[in-house]
Amino acid sequence: EAGVAQSPRYKIIEKRQSVAFWCNPISGHATLYWYQQILGQGPKLLIQFQNNGVVDDSQLPKDRFSAERLKGVDSTLKIQPAKLEDSAVYLCASSLGFEVDEKLFFGSGTQLSVL
Amino acid sequence: GQQVMQIPQYQHVQEGEDFTTYCNSSTTLSNIQWYKQRPGGHPVFLIQLVKSGEVKKQKRLTFQFGEAKKNSSLHITATQTTDVGTYFCARGASKIIFGSGTRLSIRP
C-alpha cells in the first residue's frame, strides 16, 4: 500500500517569498491534515479536511497561509509571504476519518527554511 | 483548553533501563493516541486507547489510560538503542492534537 506522498522534501526561500507544498494522501482516506512542526516541538494542527471540505482551520494564519483540497484527494498548502518564523517541517497526514479510524499516517514532510 | 501536557521533556537512560512518559489533560479525553518519531523522521502511530483504565502491551511497551480518562502513560521495559526517538501522545475525537513530546536518548 502506497503511503502519504509529499513534495518537495526540502525548500529554502527568502522572507517575503511564496512557497507551496503538495500532498497526496493514502487512497480512500477521507480526512487530510496539515501540521507544522517547529524543531523540538510537537506537530501543530494547521488545517483539517474531510473529503474536500474544511473541518478545522482555527490555527491557520489566514493572512498568509492558504490550503485547498480539490476533488477531495490531493492537497496544497501555500504560504505567501513567508516569514522567518515559518521555518519548520510541514507534515501532511491522512486517516480514514473520525468515527471510522483516526489513526494518522504521515508523509515524510517538507522541511522549509526561510532566510 | 484542548492541549495535552507531556512530561518529562527529555529522558536520558542507560540501555537496559526502563523509561516512562506521562500525558495529562485538564479535560476528559475521548481517546488518546501514541506516536513515535525517530530523529529526522515523521511520527508513526503506535496505539490508540479508548476505554477508562485500559492497558495495552506491545512487546516491551505498555500503554495505560487513566480511570478518569485525563491521563495516559507509556512505559518501555529494558530500553534498547532502537527505542531512541520522541514519543508523542495525541488527543483524538474529530481532530488530533499532539502533546509536546518526550525525547528519549540512550547510552549504549
HADDOCK unambig.tbl for C-alpha pairs under 7 A between the chains (distance, minus, plus):
assign (segid A and resid 41 and name CA) (segid B and resid 100 and name CA) 5.47 0.50 0.50
assign (segid A and resid 42 and name CA) (segid B and resid 98 and name CA) 5.99 0.50 0.50
assign (segid A and resid 42 and name CA) (segid B and resid 99 and name CA) 5.88 0.50 0.50
assign (segid A and resid 42 and name CA) (segid B and resid 100 and name CA) 4.45 0.50 0.50
assign (segid A and resid 42 and name CA) (segid B and resid 101 and name CA) 5.99 0.50 0.50
assign (segid A and resid 43 and name CA) (segid B and resid 98 and name CA) 6.07 0.50 0.50
assign (segid A and resid 44 and name CA) (segid B and resid 98 and name CA) 6.90 0.50 0.50
assign (segid A and resid 45 and name CA) (segid B and resid 97 and name CA) 6.74 0.50 0.50
assign (segid A and resid 98 and name CA) (segid B and resid 93 and name CA) 6.62 0.50 0.50
assign (segid A and resid 98 and name CA) (segid B and resid 94 and name CA) 5.23 0.50 0.50
assign (segid A and resid 103 and name CA) (segid B and resid 45 and name CA) 6.71 0.50 0.50
assign (segid A and resid 104 and name CA) (segid B and resid 45 and name CA) 6.57 0.50 0.50
assign (segid A and resid 105 and name CA) (segid B and resid 44 and name CA) 6.98 0.50 0.50
assign (segid A and resid 106 and name CA) (segid B and resid 42 and name CA) 6.47 0.50 0.50
assign (segid A and resid 106 and name CA) (segid B and resid 43 and name CA) 6.53 0.50 0.50
assign (segid A and resid 107 and name CA) (segid B and resid 42 and name CA) 6.99 0.50 0.50
assign (segid A and resid 108 and name CA) (segid B and resid 41 and name CA) 6.79 0.50 0.50
assign (segid A and resid 108 and name CA) (segid B and resid 42 and name CA) 5.71 0.50 0.50
